Amino acid sequence: MAAVANLTIDQGASFSSSVTVKGLDGLPFDLTGYTAEAKMALGYTSTRTRTTITTTFDADRTTGIISLSLTAAQTAALDAPARYVYDVEITLTADSTVTRVIEGIITVRPNVTT
């Protein structure tokens, strides 16, 4: 079962957040040999509003840290105010096993428009 982490994004601003993947023992999960992918959308089945979130690993993959980011241009294109769902999946390169590790809600707060 994936951990739940809810996030907030300010529309039109650069966004970054780090999440820590933990194993069943509660310790950071070693992400060596894995790739990661994160997506967000206004609903689980929405394809029109689907956005890929950039994922990067900590230099030391044994920390279990995955950084999520969007550019200011990407957040400007998001609907706001709105609540999106998102998830982060990791794939073991050796056998292509996919595991959802983080999921939650992203609240997008609108910026002031002219």
PyMOL commands that place a pseudoatom at each C-alpha (Angstrom):
pseudoatom trace, name=CA, resn=MET, resi=1, chain=A, elem=C, hetatm=0, pos=[0.000, 0.000, 0.000]
pseudoatom trace, name=CA, resn=ALA, resi=2, chain=A, elem=C, hetatm=0, pos=[1.287, 3.436, -0.967]
pseudoatom trace, name=CA, resn=ALA, resi=3, chain=A, elem=C, hetatm=0, pos=[1.979, 6.132, 1.602]
pseudoatom trace, name=CA, resn=VAL, resi=4, chain=A, elem=C, hetatm=0, pos=[-0.227, 9.221, 1.452]
pseudoatom trace, name=CA, resn=ALA, resi=5, chain=A, elem=C, hetatm=0, pos=[1.337, 12.681, 1.136]
pseudoatom trace, name=CA, resn=ASN, resi=6, chain=A, elem=C, hetatm=0, pos=[-0.848, 15.674, 0.289]
pseudoatom trace, name=CA, resn=LEU, resi=7, chain=A, elem=C, hetatm=0, pos=[0.839, 18.642, -1.394]
pseudoatom trace, name=CA, resn=THR, resi=8, chain=A, elem=C, hetatm=0, pos=[0.073, 22.276, -2.259]
pseudoatom trace, name=CA, resn=ILE, resi=9, chain=A, elem=C, hetatm=0, pos=[1.151, 24.068, -5.444]
pseudoatom trace, name=CA, resn=ASP, resi=10, chain=A, elem=C, hetatm=0, pos=[0.977, 27.819, -6.055]
pseudoatom trace, name=CA, resn=GLN, resi=11, chain=A, elem=C, hetatm=0, pos=[-0.203, 28.393, -9.623]
pseudoatom trace, name=CA, resn=GLY, resi=12, chain=A, elem=C, hetatm=0, pos=[2.437, 30.181, -11.714]
pseudoatom trace, name=CA, resn=ALA, resi=13, chain=A, elem=C, hetatm=0, pos=[5.293, 29.467, -9.292]
pseudoatom trace, name=CA, resn=SER, resi=14, chain=A, elem=C, hetatm=0, pos=[8.072, 26.900, -9.518]
pseudoatom trace, name=CA, resn=PHE, resi=15, chain=A, elem=C, hetatm=0, pos=[7.234, 23.850, -7.420]
pseudoatom trace, name=CA, resn=SER, resi=16, chain=A, elem=C, hetatm=0, pos=[9.479, 21.311, -5.740]
pseudoatom trace, name=CA, resn=SER, resi=17, chain=A, elem=C, hetatm=0, pos=[8.952, 18.847, -2.940]
pseudoatom trace, name=CA, resn=SER, resi=18, chain=A, elem=C, hetatm=0, pos=[10.776, 15.782, -1.721]
pseudoatom trace, name=CA, resn=VAL, resi=19, chain=A, elem=C, hetatm=0, pos=[9.163, 12.551, -0.588]
pseudoatom trace, name=CA, resn=THR, resi=20, chain=A, elem=C, hetatm=0, pos=[10.873, 9.701, 1.221]
pseudoatom trace, name=CA, resn=VAL, resi=21, chain=A, elem=C, hetatm=0, pos=[10.016, 6.144, 0.225]
pseudoatom trace, name=CA, resn=LYS, resi=22, chain=A, elem=C, hetatm=0, pos=[10.162, 3.798, 3.195]
pseudoatom trace, name=CA, resn=GLY, resi=23, chain=A, elem=C, hetatm=0, pos=[10.213, 0.014, 3.359]
pseudoatom trace, name=CA, resn=LEU, resi=24, chain=A, elem=C, hetatm=0, pos=[7.907, -2.155, 5.447]
pseudoatom trace, name=CA, resn=ASP, resi=25, chain=A, elem=C, hetatm=0, pos=[10.399, -1.802, 8.314]
pseudoatom trace, name=CA, resn=GLY, resi=26, chain=A, elem=C, hetatm=0, pos=[9.910, 1.992, 8.309]
pseudoatom trace, name=CA, resn=LEU, resi=27, chain=A, elem=C, hetatm=0, pos=[13.468, 2.661, 7.141]
pseudoatom trace, name=CA, resn=PRO, resi=28, chain=A, elem=C, hetatm=0, pos=[14.365, 4.545, 3.933]
pseudoatom trace, name=CA, resn=PHE, resi=29, chain=A, elem=C, hetatm=0, pos=[14.027, 2.286, 0.889]
pseudoatom trace, name=CA, resn=ASP, resi=30, chain=A, elem=C, hetatm=0, pos=[17.125, 1.756, -1.266]
pseudoatom trace, name=CA, resn=LEU, resi=31, chain=A, elem=C, hetatm=0, pos=[16.152, 3.039, -4.728]
pseudoatom trace, name=CA, resn=THR, resi=32, chain=A, elem=C, hetatm=0, pos=[19.269, 1.724, -6.454]
pseudoatom trace, name=CA, resn=GLY, resi=33, chain=A, elem=C, hetatm=0, pos=[18.216, 0.032, -9.710]
pseudoatom trace, name=CA, resn=TYR, resi=34, chain=A, elem=C, hetatm=0, pos=[14.846, 1.822, -9.895]
pseudoatom trace, name=CA, resn=THR, resi=35, chain=A, elem=C, hetatm=0, pos=[13.311, 4.496, -12.094]
pseudoatom trace, name=CA, resn=ALA, resi=36, chain=A, elem=C, hetatm=0, pos=[10.460, 6.737, -10.953]
pseudoatom trace, name=CA, resn=GLU, resi=37, chain=A, elem=C, hetatm=0, pos=[7.450, 8.358, -12.599]
pseudoatom trace, name=CA, resn=ALA, resi=38, chain=A, elem=C, hetatm=0, pos=[4.846, 10.739, -11.181]
pseudoatom trace, name=CA, resn=LYS, resi=39, chain=A, elem=C, hetatm=0, pos=[1.609, 11.989, -12.711]
pseudoatom trace, name=CA, resn=MET, resi=40, chain=A, elem=C, hetatm=0, pos=[-1.206, 14.250, -11.607]
pseudoatom trace, name=CA, resn=ALA, resi=41, chain=A, elem=C, hetatm=0, pos=[-4.723, 14.806, -12.971]
pseudoatom trace, name=CA, resn=LEU, resi=42, chain=A, elem=C, hetatm=0, pos=[-8.048, 16.353, -11.984]
pseudoatom trace, name=CA, resn=GLY, resi=43, chain=A, elem=C, hetatm=0, pos=[-9.454, 12.850, -11.651]
pseudoatom trace, name=CA, resn=TYR, resi=44, chain=A, elem=C, hetatm=0, pos=[-8.195, 9.290, -11.761]
pseudoatom trace, name=CA, resn=THR, resi=45, chain=A, elem=C, hetatm=0, pos=[-9.536, 8.700, -15.276]
pseudoatom trace, name=CA, resn=SER, resi=46, chain=A, elem=C, hetatm=0, pos=[-8.939, 12.191, -16.683]
pseudoatom trace, name=CA, resn=THR, resi=47, chain=A, elem=C, hetatm=0, pos=[-6.656, 12.258, -19.698]
pseudoatom trace, name=CA, resn=ARG, resi=48, chain=A, elem=C, hetatm=0, pos=[-7.234, 15.906, -20.643]
pseudoatom trace, name=CA, resn=THR, resi=49, chain=A, elem=C, hetatm=0, pos=[-5.738, 17.236, -17.425]
pseudoatom trace, name=CA, resn=ARG, resi=50, chain=A, elem=C, hetatm=0, pos=[-2.931, 14.710, -16.966]
pseudoatom trace, name=CA, resn=THR, resi=51, chain=A, elem=C, hetatm=0, pos=[0.451, 16.288, -16.171]
pseudoatom trace, name=CA, resn=THR, resi=52, chain=A, elem=C, hetatm=0, pos=[3.784, 14.528, -15.762]
pseudoatom trace, name=CA, resn=ILE, resi=53, chain=A, elem=C, hetatm=0, pos=[5.706, 15.626, -12.685]
pseudoatom trace, name=CA, resn=THR, resi=54, chain=A, elem=C, hetatm=0, pos=[9.502, 15.627, -13.034]
pseudoatom trace, name=CA, resn=THR, resi=55, chain=A, elem=C, hetatm=0, pos=[11.133, 13.095, -10.702]
pseudoatom trace, name=CA, resn=THR, resi=56, chain=A, elem=C, hetatm=0, pos=[14.765, 12.946, -9.605]
pseudoatom trace, name=CA, resn=PHE, resi=57, chain=A, elem=C, hetatm=0, pos=[16.549, 10.768, -7.084]
pseudoatom trace, name=CA, resn=ASP, resi=58, chain=A, elem=C, hetatm=0, pos=[18.792, 11.915, -4.257]
pseudoatom trace, name=CA, resn=ALA, resi=59, chain=A, elem=C, hetatm=0, pos=[22.470, 11.409, -5.187]
pseudoatom trace, name=CA, resn=ASP, resi=60, chain=A, elem=C, hetatm=0, pos=[22.577, 8.707, -2.502]
pseudoatom trace, name=CA, resn=ARG, resi=61, chain=A, elem=C, hetatm=0, pos=[19.724, 6.446, -3.559]
pseudoatom trace, name=CA, resn=THR, resi=62, chain=A, elem=C, hetatm=0, pos=[19.823, 4.583, -0.241]
pseudoatom trace, name=CA, resn=THR, resi=63, chain=A, elem=C, hetatm=0, pos=[18.097, 7.598, 1.384]
pseudoatom trace, name=CA, resn=GLY, resi=64, chain=A, elem=C, hetatm=0, pos=[14.821, 6.761, -0.404]
pseudoatom trace, name=CA, resn=ILE, resi=65, chain=A, elem=C, hetatm=0, pos=[14.345, 10.399, -1.397]
pseudoatom trace, name=CA, resn=ILE, resi=66, chain=A, elem=C, hetatm=0, pos=[12.559, 11.289, -4.632]
pseudoatom trace, name=CA, resn=SER, resi=67, chain=A, elem=C, hetatm=0, pos=[12.228, 14.956, -5.573]
pseudoatom trace, name=CA, resn=LEU, resi=68, chain=A, elem=C, hetatm=0, pos=[9.143, 16.113, -7.460]
pseudoatom trace, name=CA, resn=SER, resi=69, chain=A, elem=C, hetatm=0, pos=[9.132, 19.335, -9.473]
pseudoatom trace, name=CA, resn=LEU, resi=70, chain=A, elem=C, hetatm=0, pos=[7.198, 21.458, -11.960]
pseudoatom trace, name=CA, resn=THR, resi=71, chain=A, elem=C, hetatm=0, pos=[8.301, 24.628, -13.718]
pseudoatom trace, name=CA, resn=ALA, resi=72, chain=A, elem=C, hetatm=0, pos=[6.471, 27.931, -13.279]
pseudoatom trace, name=CA, resn=ALA, resi=73, chain=A, elem=C, hetatm=0, pos=[5.086, 27.526, -16.816]
pseudoatom trace, name=CA, resn=GLN, resi=74, chain=A, elem=C, hetatm=0, pos=[3.727, 24.062, -15.946]
pseudoatom trace, name=CA, resn=THR, resi=75, chain=A, elem=C, hetatm=0, pos=[2.009, 25.267, -12.763]
pseudoatom trace, name=CA, resn=ALA, resi=76, chain=A, elem=C, hetatm=0, pos=[0.587, 28.297, -14.632]
pseudoatom trace, name=CA, resn=ALA, resi=77, chain=A, elem=C, hetatm=0, pos=[-1.173, 25.863, -16.976]
pseudoatom trace, name=CA, resn=LEU, resi=78, chain=A, elem=C, hetatm=0, pos=[-2.901, 24.038, -14.086]
pseudoatom trace, name=CA, resn=ASP, resi=79, chain=A, elem=C, hetatm=0, pos=[-6.553, 24.706, -13.262]
pseudoatom trace, name=CA, resn=ALA, resi=80, chain=A, elem=C, hetatm=0, pos=[-6.912, 26.703, -10.049]
pseudoatom trace, name=CA, resn=PRO, resi=81, chain=A, elem=C, hetatm=0, pos=[-8.353, 26.671, -7.568]
pseudoatom trace, name=CA, resn=ALA, resi=82, chain=A, elem=C, hetatm=0, pos=[-8.484, 22.904, -7.952]
pseudoatom trace, name=CA, resn=ARG, resi=83, chain=A, elem=C, hetatm=0, pos=[-7.688, 19.604, -6.317]
pseudoatom trace, name=CA, resn=TYR, resi=84, chain=A, elem=C, hetatm=0, pos=[-5.712, 17.068, -8.311]
pseudoatom trace, name=CA, resn=VAL, resi=85, chain=A, elem=C, hetatm=0, pos=[-4.871, 13.456, -7.519]
pseudoatom trace, name=CA, resn=TYR, resi=86, chain=A, elem=C, hetatm=0, pos=[-1.317, 12.242, -8.023]
pseudoatom trace, name=CA, resn=ASP, resi=87, chain=A, elem=C, hetatm=0, pos=[0.853, 9.211, -7.557]
pseudoatom trace, name=CA, resn=VAL, resi=88, chain=A, elem=C, hetatm=0, pos=[4.500, 8.224, -7.693]
pseudoatom trace, name=CA, resn=GLU, resi=89, chain=A, elem=C, hetatm=0, pos=[5.481, 4.822, -9.023]
pseudoatom trace, name=CA, resn=ILE, resi=90, chain=A, elem=C, hetatm=0, pos=[8.885, 3.169, -9.022]
pseudoatom trace, name=CA, resn=THR, resi=91, chain=A, elem=C, hetatm=0, pos=[9.962, 0.505, -11.497]
pseudoatom trace, name=CA, resn=LEU, resi=92, chain=A, elem=C, hetatm=0, pos=[12.646, -2.068, -10.767]
pseudoatom trace, name=CA, resn=THR, resi=93, chain=A, elem=C, hetatm=0, pos=[14.799, -1.986, -13.893]
pseudoatom trace, name=CA, resn=ALA, resi=94, chain=A, elem=C, hetatm=0, pos=[15.852, -5.651, -13.592]
pseudoatom trace, name=CA, resn=ASP, resi=95, chain=A, elem=C, hetatm=0, pos=[12.359, -7.137, -13.987]
pseudoatom trace, name=CA, resn=SER, resi=96, chain=A, elem=C, hetatm=0, pos=[10.042, -4.162, -14.750]
pseudoatom trace, name=CA, resn=THR, resi=97, chain=A, elem=C, hetatm=0, pos=[8.079, -4.584, -11.496]
pseudoatom trace, name=CA, resn=VAL, resi=98, chain=A, elem=C, hetatm=0, pos=[6.044, -1.414, -10.883]
pseudoatom trace, name=CA, resn=THR, resi=99, chain=A, elem=C, hetatm=0, pos=[5.113, -0.326, -7.360]
pseudoatom trace, name=CA, resn=ARG, resi=100, chain=A, elem=C, hetatm=0, pos=[3.030, 2.694, -6.355]
pseudoatom trace, name=CA, resn=VAL, resi=101, chain=A, elem=C, hetatm=0, pos=[4.871, 4.206, -3.389]
pseudoatom trace, name=CA, resn=ILE, resi=102, chain=A, elem=C, hetatm=0, pos=[3.246, 7.616, -2.789]
pseudoatom trace, name=CA, resn=GLU, resi=103, chain=A, elem=C, hetatm=0, pos=[-0.201, 8.972, -3.590]
pseudoatom trace, name=CA, resn=GLY, resi=104, chain=A, elem=C, hetatm=0, pos=[-2.359, 11.849, -2.497]
pseudoatom trace, name=CA, resn=ILE, resi=105, chain=A, elem=C, hetatm=0, pos=[-4.084, 15.093, -3.326]
pseudoatom trace, name=CA, resn=ILE, resi=106, chain=A, elem=C, hetatm=0, pos=[-2.448, 18.211, -4.699]
pseudoatom trace, name=CA, resn=THR, resi=107, chain=A, elem=C, hetatm=0, pos=[-4.253, 21.462, -3.955]
pseudoatom trace, name=CA, resn=VAL, resi=108, chain=A, elem=C, hetatm=0, pos=[-3.508, 24.155, -6.531]
pseudoatom trace, name=CA, resn=ARG, resi=109, chain=A, elem=C, hetatm=0, pos=[-3.913, 27.705, -5.231]
pseudoatom trace, name=CA, resn=PRO, resi=110, chain=A, elem=C, hetatm=0, pos=[-4.587, 30.356, -7.890]
pseudoatom trace, name=CA, resn=ASN, resi=111, chain=A, elem=C, hetatm=0, pos=[-2.351, 33.296, -8.576]
pseudoatom trace, name=CA, resn=VAL, resi=112, chain=A, elem=C, hetatm=0, pos=[-3.574, 36.830, -9.105]
pseudoatom trace, name=CA, resn=THR, resi=113, chain=A, elem=C, hetatm=0, pos=[-4.286, 37.529, -12.755]
pseudoatom trace, name=CA, resn=THR, resi=114, chain=A, elem=C, hetatm=0, pos=[-4.432, 40.870, -14.493]
for i in range(1, 114): cmd.bond("trace and resi %d" % i, "trace and resi %d" % (i + 1))
show_as sticks, trace
zoom trace
